[in-house]
Amino acid sequence: MPSANLKDSITNTLDQLDKGIAEHEFVFAPQEVGYVTSVATGIVKVSGLEGAGFEELLKFSEDLYGIAYNLDEEEIGVILLGEDTLLNAGDEVERTGRVMDIPVGDQLIGRVIDPMGLPIDGKGAIATSKRLPIERPSPSIMDRQAVDSPLQTGIKVIDALIPIGRGQRELIVGDRQTGKTQIAIDTILNQQGKDVLCIYCAIGQRAAAVAKVIANLEAKGAMAYTVVMVAEGNNTAGLKYIAPYAATSVAEYFMEQGRNVLIVYDDLTHHARAYRELSLLLRRPPGREAFPGDIFYIHSRLLERSTHLSDRLKGGSLTALPIIETEAQNISAYIPTNLISITDGQIYLSPKLFEAGNLPAVDVGKSVSRVGSNAQLPVYGSIVNLKLQYAQFEELESFSRFGTRLDESTKKVIDHGQRIRSCLKQNELHPLTVSEQIVVLLALTNGLFDTISIDKIEQGEGAILSSMGNFSDALLKRLYSDKPLSDADRGSILKIAGEILDPFQDKPKPDQTSK
């Protein structure tokens, strides 16, 4: 018979084991091993894993994993998360008992990682203590609150006419090579010192293009608050497919701590094509343009995770800037219309404006923010007629091209509109503060640029930006308040701006009388 002390020891050990099982949900199960039946580009078929679940992570080797996606009666279709060059029919595959997850934590800030969470910047391993599944349910309606705080992009035409709020999902759409990525990068640069963390997720981009983006972020000091996730164009379709979900989980970790996060998906066109490729290889039924029927669902469940959490959940926010590429300005194509219906507005970039040198090439008429002034600083209300003036100009400009005779009032509208277009131009990698934007746009809407020739507009704007020290600190601080611009402050700004612009005015030439 065992002694009393031994019995007590055994009892305590069993109690601790029961407690450990309850707290950590340990599962003791025999290891289940299957084998590969066929290998294709980016996918494999496996058999013998009867207990595998949907989206369970399967292990082929120490550095090769896959996601169980098609659970058929005889075999499982698996999306590979790596190269299949060393994989052959008959190779063993084993269950991991968990879904695909990714390391998260402050240690990721300033690093460049792949969709598996592994560093690819040559700066050594990343030691994190927490992992999150890449697929997570979006917050419920009761866990959200209204989008009411602005996310300043530093781009005049967007902050003034198409404002973005923290927690919003604003689509950037346009043909290739129209400056879509540059808008996202300028927005990231403008978050410096604003307590906003940024995640840049490159999906299917060329390595050279991604390297240029990272170089710009490092040169401007933006990597200090940015995580870059890269699934290059030559990576497998599986890595491109999981990249935006993995990046969103990294962003959600910070959001759930009460922090504000901006995430850029560049771009979801390549993501949709990667999913179409995988679906066709898995022999899922093709639908419109050969995309599977659930293409809308894979993007909606991704973008629904962006929100502004309630104060009860620490009030963090996740703002999404998905990018989509159109062909021949076809904004009504299948994937663009899907994403437009999911997001809270779109910024449309026109190739015609881009070719004419009007950068950023934002087409104000086709761009919209469904949050609008609710997430805009009240001071922007002082230039509320800017969009209307610009819309009237564009409409009249199209008629003036037919050579019709114009009355004086129409000419004034067109002349003023041309100066609006010139003032809305902005160099890349040079985001502007709220005070700089307001001073320039207030001078514009009040006609201070109307007596300056078009070729001097840029010089006049530069003079204002370089003379911001002429405005008192107290005045500039009030521009950020939650109150509209007062008449006294408006008068002060216009007076100083007028003095700065006076040397650029077109002075009437004195009459020359011949002797």
C-alpha positions in Angstrom: 0.0 0.0 0.0 1.4 3.5 -0.8 2.1 5.8 2.1 -0.2 8.7 2.9 2.4 11.2 1.7 2.7 9.4 -1.6 -1.1 9.4 -2.0 -1.2 13.1 -1.3 1.6 13.8 -3.8 -0.2 11.8 -6.5 -3.5 13.6 -5.8 -1.8 17.0 -6.0 -0.2 16.1 -9.2 -3.5 15.0 -10.8 -5.2 18.2 -9.5 -2.5 20.4 -11.1 -2.8 18.4 -14.3 -6.6 18.9 -14.4 -6.1 22.6 -13.7 -3.5 22.9 -16.5 -5.9 21.2 -18.9 -8.7 23.6 -17.9 -6.5 26.7 -18.3 -4.5 25.8 -21.4 -6.9 23.5 -23.2 -4.3 20.8 -23.8 -5.4 18.1 -26.2 -3.8 14.7 -26.0 -4.3 13.0 -29.4 -2.3 10.6 -31.4 -0.3 12.2 -34.2 -2.2 11.8 -37.5 0.0 11.4 -40.6 -1.1 11.3 -44.2 0.7 11.3 -47.6 0.8 13.4 -50.7 -1.2 12.1 -53.7 -0.4 14.8 -56.3 1.5 18.0 -56.6 0.5 21.0 -58.8 1.7 24.6 -58.9 0.9 26.1 -55.5 -1.4 23.3 -54.3 -1.2 19.6 -53.4 -3.7 16.9 -52.8 -3.2 14.7 -49.6 -4.9 11.6 -48.2 -5.1 9.9 -44.9 -5.9 12.9 -42.7 -9.5 12.1 -41.8 -9.5 14.4 -38.7 -8.2 17.5 -40.5 -10.3 20.6 -40.2 -11.0 23.5 -42.6 -8.0 25.9 -42.8 -6.0 23.7 -40.5 -2.2 24.1 -40.9 -0.5 21.0 -42.3 3.2 20.3 -42.0 5.2 18.8 -44.9 8.7 19.6 -43.6 10.4 21.9 -41.1 10.1 24.9 -43.5 7.1 24.0 -45.6 3.5 24.2 -44.5 0.1 24.3 -46.2 -3.5 25.2 -45.4 -6.3 22.5 -45.7 -8.8 24.2 -48.0 -10.9 21.6 -49.9 -12.1 18.9 -47.5 -13.3 16.2 -50.0 -14.4 12.7 -49.0 -11.3 11.0 -50.4 -8.6 13.7 -50.3 -7.8 17.2 -49.1 -6.9 20.1 -51.3 -4.1 22.0 -49.7 -2.8 25.6 -50.4 1.0 25.5 -50.2 2.8 28.3 -48.3 6.1 27.9 -50.0 7.8 26.3 -53.0 6.8 22.8 -54.1 10.1 22.0 -55.8 11.2 19.4 -53.2 7.7 17.9 -52.7 6.8 14.6 -54.4 3.8 12.2 -54.4 4.1 9.8 -51.5 5.8 12.3 -49.1 4.4 12.4 -45.6 2.3 15.2 -44.2 1.1 15.6 -40.7 -1.5 17.7 -38.8 -0.5 20.5 -36.5 -3.9 20.8 -34.8 -3.9 24.6 -35.2 -4.8 27.2 -37.9 -2.4 29.5 -39.6 -1.1 32.2 -37.2 1.5 34.9 -37.2 3.7 36.4 -34.5 2.6 39.8 -33.3 4.1 42.4 -31.0 6.0 45.7 -30.8 9.1 43.8 -31.9 7.7 43.8 -35.5 7.8 47.6 -35.7 10.5 48.8 -38.1 10.9 45.3 -39.6 10.2 43.8 -43.1 8.6 40.4 -42.8 6.9 37.8 -45.1 3.3 36.5 -44.6 4.6 33.7 -42.4 6.0 36.3 -40.0 9.7 35.6 -40.8 12.1 38.5 -41.2 13.4 39.2 -44.7 15.4 42.4 -44.0 18.6 40.7 -42.8 18.3 42.2 -39.3 18.1 39.0 -37.4 15.4 36.9 -35.8 12.3 38.5 -34.3 11.5 37.3 -30.8 7.8 37.7 -29.9 5.7 36.1 -27.2 2.3 36.1 -28.8 0.8 34.8 -32.0 -2.7 35.5 -33.5 -4.6 33.5 -36.2 -4.6 35.3 -39.5 -8.3 34.7 -39.9 -10.2 36.4 -37.1 -13.9 37.4 -36.8 -14.5 41.1 -37.3 -15.7 43.2 -34.3 -19.5 43.1 -33.7 -21.6 46.2 -34.3 -21.9 46.8 -30.5 -18.1 46.7 -30.2 -17.8 49.6 -32.6 -18.3 53.4 -32.5 -18.7 56.1 -35.1 -15.8 57.2 -37.2 -15.3 60.8 -35.9 -11.6 61.5 -35.9 -9.7 62.6 -39.0 -6.7 60.6 -40.4 -4.8 63.4 -42.1 -3.1 62.3 -45.3 -1.1 65.5 -45.8 -2.5 65.7 -49.3 -4.5 68.9 -49.9 -7.0 67.5 -52.3 -7.9 64.5 -50.1 -7.9 66.2 -46.7 -10.0 69.1 -48.0 -12.4 67.4 -50.4 -12.3 63.6 -49.7 -11.6 63.4 -46.0 -10.6 60.0 -44.4 -11.5 59.2 -40.7 -9.8 56.8 -38.3 -11.5 53.5 -38.7 -12.7 54.1 -42.3 -12.0 52.0 -45.4 -11.2 54.2 -48.3 -10.4 52.5 -51.7 -7.7 53.9 -53.9 -8.5 53.0 -57.5 -7.1 53.8 -60.9 -5.1 52.4 -63.9 -1.6 51.2 -63.4 1.1 53.9 -63.1 -1.2 56.7 -62.0 0.3 57.2 -58.5 -1.9 55.0 -56.3 0.9 53.7 -54.2 2.4 57.2 -53.8 -0.8 58.4 -52.1 -0.6 55.6 -49.6 3.1 56.2 -49.0 2.5 60.0 -48.5 -0.2 59.1 -46.0 2.2 56.9 -44.1 4.8 59.6 -44.0 2.2 62.1 -42.7 1.6 59.9 -39.6 4.9 60.8 -38.1 4.4 62.2 -34.6 0.7 61.5 -34.7 0.6 58.3 -32.6 -0.5 56.2 -35.6 1.2 52.9 -36.4 1.3 51.9 -40.1 1.3 48.5 -41.8 2.3 48.4 -45.5 1.3 45.1 -47.1 2.8 44.6 -50.6 0.9 41.8 -52.5 2.4 40.6 -55.8 4.6 43.7 -56.4 7.9 43.6 -58.1 10.9 43.4 -55.7 12.4 46.6 -57.1 9.1 48.5 -56.5 8.9 47.3 -52.9 12.6 48.1 -52.3 12.0 51.7 -53.5 9.0 52.0 -51.1 11.1 50.7 -48.2 14.0 53.0 -49.1 11.6 56.1 -49.1 10.1 55.1 -45.7 13.6 54.7 -44.2 14.9 57.9 -45.7 12.0 59.9 -44.2 12.2 58.1 -40.8 8.8 56.4 -41.2 10.1 52.9 -40.5 10.2 53.8 -36.8 6.4 53.4 -36.7 5.8 51.0 -39.7 5.7 47.3 -40.3 6.2 46.2 -43.9 4.9 42.8 -45.0 5.9 41.6 -48.5 4.6 38.8 -50.7 6.5 39.5 -53.9 5.2 38.7 -57.4 7.4 35.6 -57.7 6.1 34.2 -54.4 3.6 31.4 -54.5 -0.1 32.2 -54.8 -0.7 30.8 -51.3 1.6 33.4 -49.7 0.0 36.2 -51.7 -3.4 35.0 -50.6 -2.7 34.9 -46.9 -0.6 38.2 -46.9 -3.5 40.7 -46.3 -5.1 38.6 -43.6 -1.7 38.1 -41.8 -1.0 41.9 -42.0 -4.5 42.6 -40.6 -3.8 40.4 -37.6 -0.6 42.3 -36.9 -2.6 45.5 -37.1 -5.4 44.2 -34.8 -2.9 43.4 -32.1 -2.0 47.1 -31.8 -5.7 48.2 -32.3 -6.8 46.0 -29.4 -4.2 47.8 -27.2 -6.1 51.1 -27.8 -3.7 52.4 -30.5 -4.6 53.9 -33.9 -3.4 51.9 -36.9 -3.3 52.5 -40.7 -3.0 49.5 -43.0 -2.3 49.7 -46.8 -3.1 46.7 -49.0 -1.1 47.2 -52.2 -2.9 45.8 -54.1 -6.0 43.6 -53.9 -6.0 43.1 -57.6 -3.1 40.7 -57.3 -4.8 39.2 -54.2 -7.9 38.4 -56.2 -5.9 36.9 -59.0 -4.0 34.7 -56.6 -7.2 33.5 -55.1 -8.6 32.8 -58.6 -5.5 30.8 -59.5 -5.8 28.7 -56.4 -9.5 28.1 -56.8 -9.1 27.0 -60.4 -6.3 24.6 -59.4 -8.5 23.2 -56.6 -11.2 22.8 -59.3 -13.7 25.1 -57.6 -16.5 26.3 -59.9 -15.5 29.4 -61.8 -17.9 32.3 -62.1 -17.7 35.7 -63.7 -14.3 36.3 -65.4 -13.3 32.9 -64.0 -13.3 34.3 -60.4 -14.9 31.9 -57.8 -18.3 32.8 -56.4 -16.9 33.8 -53.0 -14.5 36.4 -54.3 -16.7 39.1 -52.7 -16.7 37.3 -49.4 -12.9 37.0 -49.1 -12.5 40.8 -49.4 -15.5 41.7 -47.3 -14.3 39.5 -44.4 -10.9 41.2 -44.7 -12.1 44.8 -44.8 -14.8 44.4 -42.2 -12.0 43.9 -39.6 -11.1 47.6 -40.0 -13.1 49.7 -37.6 -13.1 52.2 -34.6 -13.5 50.2 -31.4 -15.7 51.4 -28.6 -14.3 53.0 -25.5 -15.1 49.9 -23.6 -12.5 48.1 -25.8 -9.9 50.8 -25.3 -11.1 52.8 -28.4 -8.4 51.8 -30.9 -8.9 52.1 -34.6 -7.8 50.4 -37.8 -8.0 52.4 -41.0 -7.7 50.6 -44.3 -6.5 51.9 -47.6 -7.0 49.1 -50.1 -5.6 49.7 -53.6 -7.2 48.3 -56.7 -6.0 48.5 -60.3 -8.4 49.1 -63.2 -7.9 48.5 -66.9 -8.6 51.3 -69.4 -10.4 53.4 -66.7 -13.1 50.7 -66.3 -14.2 51.5 -62.8 -17.3 49.3 -63.2 -15.3 46.1 -63.7 -16.1 43.1 -61.5 -13.4 43.4 -58.7 -13.5 47.2 -58.5 -17.3 47.3 -58.1 -17.1 44.6 -55.5 -14.6 46.6 -53.4 -16.4 49.9 -54.0 -19.5 48.3 -52.4 -17.5 47.1 -49.4 -15.6 50.3 -48.7 -16.7 53.7 -47.3 -15.7 55.6 -50.4 -13.0 55.7 -53.1 -10.2 58.0 -54.4 -10.2 57.7 -58.2 -6.9 58.5 -60.0 -7.3 59.6 -63.6 -4.7 58.7 -66.2 -5.6 61.8 -68.2 -4.8 64.1 -65.2 -1.6 62.1 -64.6 -0.5 62.5 -68.2 -1.2 66.3 -68.0 1.0 66.6 -64.9 -1.8 67.3 -62.5 -0.3 65.3 -59.5 -1.7 63.7 -57.5 -4.1 62.8 -60.3 -7.2 62.7 -58.1 -10.5 63.0 -60.1 -12.6 64.9 -57.6 -15.8 64.2 -59.5 -15.5 60.4 -59.3 -14.0 60.4 -55.8 -16.1 60.3 -52.6 -15.9 59.8 -48.9 -19.0 58.4 -47.3 -17.9 59.5 -43.9 -17.2 63.0 -45.1 -17.1 66.0 -42.8 -18.0 63.8 -39.8 -14.3 62.9 -39.7 -12.9 66.3 -40.7 -11.5 69.1 -38.6 -14.1 71.9 -38.3 -11.6 74.4 -39.8 -12.0 72.8 -43.2 -15.6 74.1 -43.1 -14.1 77.5 -44.1 -13.3 76.2 -47.5 -16.5 74.2 -48.0 -17.2 75.8 -51.4 -14.0 74.6 -52.9 -15.4 71.3 -54.3 -18.4 73.1 -55.8 -16.2 75.7 -57.4 -14.0 73.0 -58.9 -16.9 71.0 -60.2 -18.4 74.1 -61.9 -15.0 74.8 -63.5 -14.7 71.3 -64.9 -18.2 71.4 -66.4 -17.6 74.8 -68.0 -14.1 73.8 -69.2 -15.5 71.0 -71.3 -17.8 73.5 -73.1 -15.0 76.1 -73.6 -13.1 73.6 -75.7 -15.6 73.9 -78.4 -14.6 77.4 -79.1 -17.9 79.0 -77.9 -17.9 82.6 -76.9 -17.8 83.0 -73.2 -19.2 85.9 -71.1 -17.1 87.5 -68.4 -18.6 85.6 -65.4 -17.9 82.3 -67.2 -14.3 83.3 -67.9 -13.9 84.2 -64.2 -15.1 80.8 -63.1 -12.7 79.1 -65.6 -9.8 81.3 -64.6 -10.5 80.6 -60.9 -10.8 76.9 -61.6 -7.5 76.7 -63.3 -5.9 78.2 -60.2 -7.7 75.6 -58.0 -6.3 72.8 -60.2 -2.8 74.3 -60.0 -3.0 74.8 -56.2 -4.2 71.2 -55.7 -1.0 70.0 -57.2 1.5 68.6 -54.7 4.9 67.0 -55.0 5.3 63.4 -53.8 6.9 62.7 -50.4 6.0 66.2 -49.2 2.8 65.9 -47.1 1.5 69.2 -45.7 0.3 70.0 -42.2 -3.2 71.1 -41.5 -2.1 74.7 -40.9 -0.2 74.8 -44.2 -3.2 73.4 -46.1 -5.7 75.8 -44.6 -3.6 78.9 -45.2 -3.1 78.0 -48.9 -6.6 76.9 -49.5 -8.2 79.8 -47.7 -6.1 82.2 -49.8 -7.2 80.3 -52.9 -11.0 80.3 -52.2 -10.9 84.0 -51.3 -9.4 84.9 -54.7 -5.9 85.9 -53.6 -4.4 83.7 -56.4 -6.8 85.0 -59.1 -4.6 87.9 -60.0 -1.5 85.8 -60.2 -0.6 84.2 -63.5 -0.8 80.4 -63.7 3.0 80.0 -64.1 3.6 81.8 -60.8 1.0 79.9 -58.7 3.6 77.4 -57.6 6.0 80.1 -56.5 3.3 81.9 -54.6 2.3 78.8 -52.8 5.9 78.0 -52.0 6.3 81.6 -50.5 3.4 81.0 -48.2 4.7 77.6 -47.0 8.1 79.0 -46.4 6.6 82.0 -44.5 4.5 80.1 -42.0 6.5 81.7 -39.2 4.7 85.0 -40.0 1.5 83.5 -38.5 1.3 83.4 -34.7 1.6 80.1 -32.9 -1.7 80.7 -31.1 -3.5 81.2 -34.4 -2.0 78.1 -36.0 -2.9 76.0 -32.9 -6.5 77.1 -33.1 -6.7 75.6 -36.6 -6.5 72.1 -34.9 -9.3 72.8 -32.4 -12.8 71.4 -32.5 -14.3 74.9 -33.3 -14.9 76.5 -36.7 -12.6 79.2 -37.9 -13.6 82.6 -36.5 -14.0 85.7 -38.6 -11.1 87.3 -36.8 -8.7 84.4 -37.5 -9.9 84.3 -41.1 -9.2 88.0 -41.5 -5.7 87.6 -40.0 -4.8 84.7 -42.2 -6.0 86.5 -45.4 -4.2 89.7 -44.5 -0.8 88.0 -43.9 -1.3 85.7 -47.0 -2.1 88.7 -49.1 1.1 90.5 -48.0 3.1 87.3 -48.9 1.5 87.0 -52.3 1.8 90.7 -53.2 5.1 90.4 -55.0 3.6 87.7 -57.3 0.6 89.8 -58.4 0.4 90.7 -62.1 0.8 94.5 -62.0 -0.9 96.5 -64.8 1.7 97.9 -67.1 1.9 101.7 -67.4 0.6 103.1 -70.7 3.4 103.7 -73.2 2.6 106.8 -75.3 4.6 107.2 -78.4 6.3 110.6 -79.0 
